[in-house]
Amino acid sequence: MVPFINSKNKLFLFLILLLAFVLRFYRLGDYPALNADEAAIGYNAYSLLETGRDEHGNSWPIHFQSFNDYKPGLYFYLVLPFVKFLGLNGWSVRIPSAFLGVATVYLLYLFIKKLEMGD
């Protein structure tokens, strides 16, 4: 089995990660328009920053009620710093997801490398 360590593979990995980054971030805030869930995430993050409460008046909840269901709070809290520094817009709501998408490509690489090396 050939290890993934050589410089050709590093360049290939870099190019794949660069492509993943470009594909996820190109026109991130423009297309498609924010859907209802993304708008709710952004609004709740903004509300937490301004008042310390979500749209239903709950103080720093673990899960968020939205459209008659409950969503786990981790993504809402990941969006918070982006809303704080970039304002309430499509970019600030989608950036964490785009970064996690690029990170997933890298983690998949590490997983395949581990399988290939037989560790």
QUIMO-V486165 format. One record per run of one state. SS is the DSSP state (alpha for helix, beta for strand, coil for the rest). FROM is the first residue (numbers start at 0). LEN is the number of residues. If there is no record, write none. Layout:
ss-><SS:SS>
from-><FROM:FROM>
len-><LEN:LEN>
//
This chain:
ss-><coil:alpha:coil:alpha:coil:beta:coil:beta:coil:beta:coil:beta:coil:alpha:coil:alpha:coil>
from-><0:6:25:35:51:52:53:58:59:62:66:68:72:73:86:89:117>
len-><6:19:10:16:1:1:5:1:3:4:2:4:1:13:3:28:2>
//
